[in-house]
């Protein structure tokens, strides 16, 4: 009876991940491995792992490693490719044209399927790459996943990583991903951070609300870790971590060279333990480091590559000092492992370290310079008493805070707030530039949601005057003549509008379900100004393309946008008229001010356009564009450099630079994505063999895409 009571009360925790230790490398996978051990012991939770990994890797974890976990019967391993194999996705990678949006969309669709199978009490996404973007937005704005709490755990955003290392690329795709990371954190129910310093960093950088940030130090299992019991008699210094820029290993190498040069009689040797990474140009990071070392000093450096626990244990017994010069981390299991082993630590005072490692108390900090690090190495090597004091003087981790954080997340239950608006009527405004532009208007009007149409406050705007009762109005940079949409002589002559307004042309239509969904979103979210959707565009030759970029991800660089925005419904203040709808000084960019505000894009193809009739001129209105960007800066700190992108864009157009190459579609990326998706679904030895070959080739190919 008691067991049944426990089962009924168990919450289902869902962890979204690209990796799981020990099947594949990565800090997120290591965190999950330790978290599973600690959470399962409590017998309070069921745990579902939603893994975007090759099927043979998911099956390997299920078959070989899951059974080693406590209460392993409470763990479900779900391969994302299995969930998606039984459904037809409305959107494809070709539609989204962005690897990060595609991954996020796949997880969103996977969670929709998973929700049909199990309760999703708490879903935790990692913060990097904005993988939770679509699901989190759908929960907040559309009311999906109403019974779930959506959280994000800070592992370190790609934004923060890129801010600390030279970049091999800067593309629209990557900038969109930075926005996805930020917006996902802002719209999630709760944000888990590993320390107070990390909490302060995320609140400051991403403007996350303080009350929804929970401190949740990652757990660790020390049962397999080596433990040093006596101080080494040998002068060995250790670097332990992956070889690439963010780890600061080049600082370590330079400080070692400085130390050897200043202490020519020393016999100190320097270990470099960790698997090789890549330079920004795609070369071997180990080779880059070796090139920095003078020939006379090369025998003083020992590069081991990746090693197992037994080998690490042997080396730790020989080491007197370990150096962690990392530029950015969210936690770093490596430093905690080496600290627990009893090796004195020198580290950079970054947010991930300073809450756990206090200068002069249980470690030494260095100020980031080569000379200072070399002097700290010398200080520890020459002072056995200081080494003894800094050799694991006290534990810095405990499980209680971690475990309690998964109880605290359920205090963040947020139910959608329904705004019982007095009206759901929509004003429809159609632009007709040519005489024959209204040839399809009757068929278009027949598709509009009849119960939401405001017949008296819907208008047709003609570029040519058709009658004496036509009302002239300056709209989107031109003079138009207004008539009634349904009866040209019967309309509100004051041009007043309903609270919701759609502006378009007679060669396009949104489905009736779009307006229904949009009104529902507005009623659940009083603070948003627009709801949009994705579009299918058919040209004169019946070729179709899709436009699938959410406006909230590109609001900062709408100078790429050309043409009128017609796939969104806007909310306006009461008593607005057609003349008030757009800021007149923005002219053809009048819709810009709505896109800059808070809104939501429904990730469905609910808008169809056939390219004919009225279109904004293809030439950019540089006067209005400059005003739009400059005017948009009034309510925030002025940064004159924000105008330089416009200057570059104008110069590029004048020089006939192909702008499509900056934001256009990558067929190389499409091919790689299709191959990887195919291989992820394959199992067995042949699937593993194919995937291994692909991974090897990918490391070479990625330099050129």
N, C-alpha and C positions, 0 to 999 in steps of 0.2 A: 504493500500500500504506500509505503514511504517512497519507494523508487518511482512509482507512478506519479506521485506528487512532484518529485524532482524533475521528471521528464516534462511535465506540463509547464513547469516554470522556466525551463531552459530557454534562453534567447539564442537565436541563430545569428552568429557574427559572420559576415561575408567579407573576405579579403580579396581584393582585386590585385593581380600581380603579373609581371612578365617573367618572374623567376621564383625559384624555391630551392633553398640549400638542402642537401648537398648536390642536387642534380645539376645545377648550373651556378656560375659565380654571380656576385652582386650583393650589395649591402641590403637591399630590400628583401632578397631571398633569405639572407642570414637573419634579419629581423624576424621574418615570418617563422623560421625554424625555432628560434628561441621563444617567440610569443606563443606558438602552439603548445610547447612544453609547459609553460607557466599557466596558460588559460585552461588547458585540458585537465590539469591536476585538480582544479577547483570543482570539476564535475558540474559546473553551472551553465556551460554553454555548449551548443552545437556549433561547429565551425565549418563553413563552406569556403573552399579555395576556388576562385574563378580565375583560371590561369590562361593567359594568352601565350602559350608555349607549344612547341611541336607535340603532336599527340604521343609520340613514343617517349618523350620526356615526362609528360603527365602520367602515362602508364607506368613508367619506371618508378616515380615517386609513390604511386599507389601500391605497386607490387613489392617494392624493396624497402622503402623508408617509412611509409605511413605506419606500418605495424610496430615500429619501434617507439611510437608515441604513446604516452599514457592515455587511457580511454580512447584508443584509436578508432573505435566504432562510432565516435561522435564526430568524425571528420569526413567530409565529402570532398572529393577532388573532381572538379568540373572543368573540362577542357573547352575553352570558348569556341573553338572550331566545331566541336560536336553540337553545341547549342545552336549555332548558326547554320549548320548543314541541313536542317529540316525546314528552314523558312527562306522565303525570297525577300531579300532586302530591297526596299524601295530605292535607296541610293547606292551608288557604286563608288569605287575609288576615282573613276573618271569624272564623276559628278563633282566630288568634293575637291579633287586636285590638290590635296594636302594630306600628307601621311599622318600628321597629328590629329587632324579632324577625323580622318578615316578610322584610326584606332579608337578614338573616343566614341565615335558613332557605333562601332562594332560592340564595344562594351555596353553601351546604352541598350542596344537591341538584345544583347545577351542577358542583361538584367531583366528586361521585360519578359523574356522567356523563363528565366529562373524564378521570377515572382509567381509564375503560374504553378511552379512545382513546390516551392518552399516559402515560408515566411521570411522576409528580408528585414529582420529587426534592426540590424545595424550593418551598414556597408561602408567599408573603409577603402579609399583610394589613396594612392601615393600622389605626392604633389607635383612631381616633375612631368613635363610634357602635357599637362592639362588633361590627363586621361579621363577625368570625371566630368568634363565640361558639359557634354550633352545630357547625361543622366541627371546631373545636379540642376541644370537649367530647367529640364522638363519637370522635375519635382517641385521646384520653387514656383514656376510660372504656369504650368499646365495642371498642377495638382496630381501628377502621377506619383507612384510610390508613396501614397499618403500615409501608410502605416510604417514607414521606414525612417530611420535616422541616417543621414549621409554625412560621413566625416572624411577629412583629409589628414593624412599623417605627413608631417614635414620630414622628408628624407634629404632635401636640398633641391630647389628648383633649378632647371637648366638656366634660367635667367641669372641666378647667383653664380652658377658655375661659369657661365660665359663671361660674366663680369670680372672673373679672376684669371682668364686665360685668353691667349690670342686666338682669333676665330678664323677658321678656314673658309667660312661663308657667312654672308648676311643676306637673307632673302625675305620676301614677303611671307613665305611659308613659316619661317622661323619667328618673325615678328608676331604673326598671328598666334603662334604657339606660346610666346611670352604672355600675350593677352589671355589665352586660355588658362594658363597657370594662375594668373591673378584673379580673373573672374570666377574661376572654380572655387578658390578660397573665400572670396567675398560672399558667394551665394551658398556655400555649404552650411550645414547646420552646426558643425563643430570642427575645430582645427586642433589636431594633436601635435604638440611640439616636445622635443626632448629635454629642454631646460628653460630656465627663466630668461637667460640671455638670448636664446633662440626665439622665445616669445616676444621679447622687445624688438628684435630684428624684424620679425614678420609683421608686427603691428605697425611699425614705422614705415617699412618699405611697401607693404601691400594694403595698408589702411584697413586691416581686419579689425572688426569690433572686439574690444578687449574681453568682453564677457563670454565670448564663445571660444576662447583659446584655453585649452587644457594642457597642463604639463604632464607628460606621460613618458618618463625615461624608458628607453628600450631595455628589455630584460636581457640577461646573459646567463648562460650555463657555463660554469667554470670546471665542470667535472673532467673535461678532456684537455684542459689547458696545462702546459708545463709550469712548474713552480721552482724558482731558484731559491735555494736554501742558504747558500754562502756567497760572499762577494767573490767575483772572479779575480784571479791573479794575472789575467792577460789583459792587455790594452786593446780591447775590441769595442767598436762603436757600431750601433745598429740603426739602419733605416728599414722600416717594415711597412710596405704598402705598394700599391700598383705604381708602375713607373709612367707617370705623365704629369703635365704641368701643374694641375690643381694640388697635387700632393707635395709640391715644393721640393722635390727630390733634387732639382738642379741647385737649389740653395744649399742643401746638404752637401752635395759634391763640391761646390765652391768653397764652403766653410771648411771641409776636410782638406782641400788643397791649401787653403790659407793656414790651417793648423800645422800641416806637415812642413810648410815653408818656414813658419815662425819657430818650429821646434824640430830642427833637423836631426837631433839625436834620438828622437822618439822612435819607437817601433810600432806605433799604433796602426791597426788595420781597420778598415771600414767596410762593414757588410751592407749590401744592398739587396734586400729580399723582397721579391714581388714579381708578378708577371709583367711582361713588356707591354707598353702602350704605344700610342702614336703621337707624332708631332702634328702641328696644324696642317703641314703639307702632306701628311700621310706616311712619313718615314718612321723608322724604328726609334723610339725614345731612348732605348738603351744605347744605340749607336751614337745618338746625339750627346748623351752623357759621357760616353767613352772618348769622344772627340775633345771634350773639355779637359781631360786629365793629361798632364804632361807625361811624356814617355817614362821619365825617371820615377814617377809615382804610381804607375799602373799596377804594379804588384802589390800595392797597399790597399787595393780595392777588390772586393770579392762579390761578384754578381752571381747570385744563386738561381735566379728565376723563381718560379713558384715551387714551394716545398711543402711536404706534409707535416703533421704535428710532431712525429717522432724526430724528424730532422730539425724542426724549429726548436724542440726541447734541448737537443744537443748544442745548438748554437747559443741559445739563451744562457746556458751555463758558462759560456766563455765571454759574455758581453758585460761591460761595466756601465755603459751609457746607451740609451736609445733616444733618437732625435725624431720629432714629429713637426716638420716645418710647414705643415699643410696650410694652404691659403683659405680653403673653405671646406667645411664638413658640417653635417647635421649632428653627428654623434661620433662616429669612428670606433668600430669594434676593435681595430688593431691597437690603438693606444690603451684601451681598457684591458686588453689581453696582456700586453707587455707590462703594464702597471701591476696587474694582479700577479704576474710572474715574479715581481720583485726587482725589476730593472729600473734604476733611476731614470726619470724622464726629463728631457728638455723639449719644450714645445712653444709654438707661436700662440699668443693670447687671443685666439679667435673665439667667437661666441660658443662654438661647440665644446671648447675645452675649459673656458675660464670658470664655469660653475662647478666643475669637478676637480680641476687641477689648479691649485693656488700657489703662486710664486713664493718660493722659500718655505712652503709648508709641506707639500707633497710632490713638488716638481720645481724646475727652474723655467722661467719664461725668457725668451730672447726677443729683442725689439724688431726683428725682421731683417737686420743687416747681416752681411757675411761676417764682418769683423766681430760683432757681438756674439754670434753663434759660435764662432771659433773660440772666443774667450770663455764661453760657458762650458764648452767641451773640455777645454784645458782645466778649468776650475774643478769639474767633477772627476776627471781622470787623476788629478793630483791630490784629491782630498777624500780619503777613504771614510772618514767620519761623516762627511756630508753625504756621501753615497749611502751610508748606513741609515742616516736620518730620512732620506728620500726613498728608501726601498720599502714600498707598500706600508707606510706608517698607519694607515687606516683604510677601511673599505669606503668606496664612493658611490656604490650602487646598492639599491635595495628594491625588492619586488613589490612592496606594498603600494607605492604610488602608481606603478604601472597597472596593477590589478584593479585598484580603486577607480582608475580612469575609465575602465570599461563598464563600471557601474554608473559613473557620473554621466556618460554620454546619453543615457536615457532620460536625463533631466532636460535635454534639449529638444524634446518632442515638440514639433511645431505643426499646428494644424492650419490649413489655408484659411485666410480671412476673406469671407465672402462679402463683397461690397454690393449691397442690394440697391443698384443704381435705379433711379426712377424711370430711365429711358434706355432702350437698346436700339434706337433708331439710328440709321446711318444716312448721311448726306453723300450722294454719289455725284462726282464732278467729272464730266467727259470733255476732253479737248478735241476739237475738230478743226484742223488747219486747212484742209482742202474741201472742195465742194462735195466730193464723193466719199469723204471720210466717214459719213454716217451710214454707209451701205450695209454694214453689219450691226448697226446699233440695235435693231429690233431683236435679233437673235441673241445679242449680248444681254439686253435687258431681261429677256425671258429666263436667263440663267441666274439672275440675282436673287438673293433671299427675300422673297416677297414680304414676309412678316417684319423684316428689318428696314425696308426701304422707306425713306421719308420723301414722298412724292412731291410735296410742296417745296422742300428745301434741297432738292437735287437739281443740278444745272448742267446745261450744255454750253460750252464756251467755243464760239466760232471766231476764226481769225478775220472773217469778213462779215460786215453788217448785213443782216437779212430782213430786218423790219424796224419800224419806228419805235416799237416797244423794247428793242434790245438795249440792254444796259452795258455801257462800256466799263471795263475794269482792267487795271494793270496787274498782270499775273505772270509770274515766272519770267519777267523781263520783257513781256510783250503786252500790247493792247489787244484785249479780246472783247467780244460782244456776247453778253449772257442772255440765254433764253431758258425756258423750262425744259427739263430733260424729257418728260413724258408728254407735256403739252407746251409748245413753245411760248404760248401767251399766258399760261397759268403757272406762276411761280412767285415766290416771295421777293418783291422788288427791293427789299432792304438787303437781300442776299445773305440773310442769316443762316447759320449752320446748326445742325444737330451736334451733339457732343462727340460723335465719331464721324470721321470724314475719310473717304477714299477718292483719290484723284487718278484718272487713267485715260486711256484712249479707246476708240471703238474697235481696235484690232487686238484687244487682249481681254482676258477675263480671269478672275479668281473663282475657284469653285465655291459653291454655297457653303461647303463645310469649313472653308477658310474663315469666312465671316462668323460662323457659329463658334469656331474654336477661338478666334480672336476676341470676340465679345466675352467669352468665358474667361480668357486670360485677363482681360481688363477688369472684370468683376472680382477676380481673386487677387489682383495686384493694383491697388489704388495709385501707386507711385510711378507707374510706367506711362510713357508718352506715345509709344507705337507698338504694334505687333506686325511682323512681316512673315514671309515664308520664302521658300525656294521657287525658282522660276524655270520653265522650259521655254526656250526661244526657238521659233521656226523661221528660217529665212525664206527668201523668195523662191529658192530652189528646193524647198522642203527639207533642208538639212537642219537638224536639231542640236542645240547645245543647252547645257544647264548652267544656271547661276546659283551657286550654293554656298555663299559666304555670309555668315551672320553679321549684321551691321554693327553689333556691339564689339566685334573683333577688329573692325576697320575704321571706327569713328575717328581715330587719330590721324588717318591719312586718306581722307575722302577726296583728296585732289586726284587720286587715280580714277575716281568715279566720273564717267561721262554719260550724259543722257539723263532723262527724267527717271526718278525712282517711282515705280508704279505698283510694287508688290507689297505695299504696307498700308495698314489702317492706322490713322492717328487719332489721338484724343485731344480735344481742344477745350479751353475754358468755356463756361456758359456764356451766351450772348455774343459769341464770336461771329463775324461775318466773313464772307469770301475775301474781302479786302484785308482782313486781319490774319488770314490763314498763314501767309508767308511774310517774312521780313522783306519789305520792298527793296532795300539796299542790296540784298543778296541776288536780286534779279533771277537768272536761270538756276541759281543754286539755292533757291528758297527752301527746299526740303532739307537742306543741310542742318538747320538748327534742330530739327526733330531727331535726326540720326545721332547728333552729339549728345542727346539726352538718353535717359534710361529706357530700354525697350527689350523686346524679346522676339527672336526669330524662330518660328515653328519649323523644325527640320523635315519638312515634307514638300514635295513638288505640287503646290496647290495654285500655281499661277502660270497661265499660258499666254505667250505673246507670239503674234505673227507680224513680222517686221514689214509694215507698210503704213501709210498714213503719217500722222504727226510724230516726229522725233526731234529731240533737241539737236541743234547743229553740232557737228563733231568737233569743231574748233572750240578750244577751251575759252571760257570767259575769264581772262586773267584778272581783270579789274575786280570782278565779283569774287573770284577765288582768293585773291590776296585779302580782300575785305573779310571774307568768311573766316579765314585762318586767324587774321589779326584781331578781328572782333571777338572771336571765340576765346581769346586769351585774357579778356578784361577782368574776369572774376578769379584769376589765379596769378601766381607770380609770373612776371613778364620775363620771357626768355627770347631775346631777339633772334637767336640762332634757329628758332623754330621755323623761321621763314626761309632758311637756306634750302630746304628740300624743294620748295616751290621754285626757287631760282634755278636749281639744277634741272627740275622737270621742264621748265620753260626753255632752258638752253638746249636740253636734249631734244625737244620737239623741233626747235628751230634748226638743229643740226641733223634732223631726220634719224635720230637714234631709234632703234626698234624697241619701244617700251614693252612690247609683249614678252621680250626675252627676260625682263625683270620679274614679271608676274605670271608669265605664261605656264602652260602645262608641260610637264616633263614626261616624255614617253619612256625614257630610261628608268625613271622612278616607278612608272606604272608597270613596266616589265618585271622589275625586281619585286614589287609588291605582289604581283600575281604569282610569281614563282614561289615566294615565301609562303603565301597563303595556301598554295597547293601542297607544299612540303609539310606544312604544319598539320595537315589532315592525315598524313601517312604514318603508318605504324610498322613495327617489325624491323628486322635487321636491315632490309633494303631501304626502308624509310630513314633509318638512322644513318646509313651510309650516304644516301643522297643529301641529307641535311648537312652532314659533316663536310662534304665536298662543296656545297653551296656556301657554307660559312667561310671556308678558306678562300673561295673565289671572291666573296663579297668584300673581304678586307682589302682586296686589290681593286675591285671595280669601284668601290665607294669613293675613291680618290678622284674619280672622273665624272661623277654625277652631281 
